[in-house]
Amino acid sequence: LSIVWLVGVVAVLIYALVSYIRLRRLVDDAVLLKDNIYQSERAGTAFILGVIRPRIYVPYGLSLNERYMSISHEKAHISRRDHLVKPLGFIIAAVYWFNPLVWLAYILLCRDIELACDEKVIKKIGYDKKKDYSQALLNLSIPKKYISACPVAFGEVGINERIKNVLTMKKGKKIIS
C-alpha cells in the first residue's frame, strides 16, 4: 500500500510539473507591459504564474476596461498571497490523493480564492462597476476540462456562481464591520 500511495503522489506531482512547464512554454514569448505584467498572444485569460516572483499574464486584444479589471483581480491575488496558498493546497491534495474529500476541499479552496478576490476588486473599483466587472469575467472565462494545478486565473472557476455573487454583492454596513 505504501508503494501504491507513493506512486500516486509522484503521478499527481508529475502532472502538476508538466502542467506548469506547458503553461510556461505557452507564454515564453510574452511581452512586458509594465512592472510584472506581461501580454501574450497565446494566453486565453489573465493569470498569475510563479511562486517566488509571480508574474501577471494577460491576453492581447483586451479592451482597456477588461485589462484594468483582470489586472486588478490578479493584483488582488498577489496581495492575498494566493500564488502561495494554491500550490500548497495542491501539494496537500497530492499527498492525500486517495481521499476524495481532500480533492473536494481543494476545489472549494480554489472557488473561495476567486470569490474573495472578486470581492476585494469590487470594493476597490466601486460597487457601481459590478456589471462591467461581470462582463469582463464572462468575456475572459475559460472552460475547464481538468483540475488546474498551477495558475491563479481571472476566468478560472465557477463563472456562473462568481457573476451571481458579484452582481448581488452589497456594500457592507459600518455597524457590521
C-alpha positions, 0 to 999 in steps of 0.5 A: 500500500505504501508503494501504491500511495507513493506512486500516486503522489509522484503521478499527481506531482508529475502532472502538476510539473508538466502542467506548469512547464506547458503553461510556461512554454505557452507564454515564453514569448510574452511581452512586458507591459509594465512592472510584472505584467506581461501580454501574450498572444497565446494566453486565453485569460489573465493569470498569475504564474510563479511562486517566488516572483509571480508574474501577471499574464494577460491576453492581447486584444483586451479592451482597456476596461477588461485589462484594468479589471483582470489586472486588478483581480490578479493584483488582488491575488498577489496581495492575498498571497494566493500564488502561495496558498494554491500550490500548497493546497495542491501539494496537500491534495497530492499527498492525500490523493486517495481521499476524495474529500481532500480533492473536494476541499481543494476545489472549494479552496480554489472557488473561495480564492476567486470569490474573495478576490472578486470581492476585494476588486469590487470594493476597490473599483466601486460597487457601481462597476459590478456589471462591467466587472461581470462582463469582463469575467464572462468575456475572459472565462475559460472552460475547464476540462481538468483540475488546474494545478498551477495558475491563479486565473481571472476566468478560472472557476465557477463563472456562473456562481462568481457573476451571481455573487458579484452582481448581488454583492452589497456594500457592507454596513459600518455597524457590521464591520 
